[in-house]
Amino acid sequence: MTFIGWIFWGLIASILMIGLIIQKKYGMKAPEETDHQVSSSEHVKSQTSP
């Protein structure tokens, strides 16, 4: 692997590690859907189901 390849994959690995550390440190989690969003998605599913 070339020097540029090492730099590229090193940066990718670093970004992933920093993201995981920040997620653990600040306790970020996936956003929760509101009741309105849930009812909208259920409405769409009921109309598109065969």
ABEGO torsion letter per residue (X at the ends): XBAAAAAAAAAAAAAAAAAAAAAAAAGBBBBBBBAAAAAAAAAAAAAABX
